[in-house]
Amino acid sequence: MNWSRGSCRASVGLFDALEPVTTGDLEPVAEPLVFDVATIASRPELRKVAESITPEARTMAAAADLPPPVASTREAIDARRALRRQRIEVEKAEGARDARGNKVAAAKISKKKILLDLMRREDGATQAELETATGWQRHTLRGYIAGTLRKQLGAIGYAIECACGRNDVPTRYFIEAAKAKGGVA
């Protein structure tokens, strides 16, 4: 027989004439066996095989153990909401406690308070520090300081001073007592 490159077609027929090695009760399967999730879940031997084969099969077997989904009724949803609200109210009533178990009033820390505390420092606060502390974007921070905060502080006699940075110097914000307008105070 010639085993050159072009004679591959002739070698294919060699295996067609061979008899199978095993005979008896082993017969070729016409279609592969396919088990659905319910069959796998109901037969322990199949479940073991499925779990050992793939993670997907393990997930399918676990899903087969779950009860079928049931649509919630409006009453059931309202009941869950009521329980959740009741639990939240109890937690609020209990409040924070110190190491001895005494109630401690939780101080609310707003972003406004954070900004004011940072700008009251002697060297003020850089724009980057204020952005990091509040989590705001640069344009939001500048707009809040220039609009809302200046008006609120101006009403009580304070002013926000901005030292605009050039080149590598960052912009800094300070809180100072407002200067009297129009000459003598």
Number of C-alpha atoms within 10 A of each C-alpha: 6 9 9 7 7 8 11 11 9 11 12 9 10 9 8 8 7 8 8 6 5 8 8 5 6 7 8 6 7 6 6 6 6 8 11 10 17 13 14 21 20 13 10 11 10 15 20 14 13 21 17 11 11 11 11 11 17 17 12 19 23 14 14 17 12 8 7 8 6 6 7 9 9 8 9 11 10 12 12 11 12 12 11 12 12 12 12 12 12 11 11 10 10 11 13 13 12 9 6 6 8 10 13 11 10 9 6 7 8 9 14 12 11 13 20 19 13 19 22 15 12 9 11 20 22 20 18 13 15 23 17 11 13 14 12 13 12 13 10 12 17 15 11 12 18 13 11 10 17 16 14 13 17 13 10 10 12 16 19 21 16 17 14 12 11 8 5 6 10 14 15 19 24 19 21 14 13 15 11 9 7 6 6 5 6
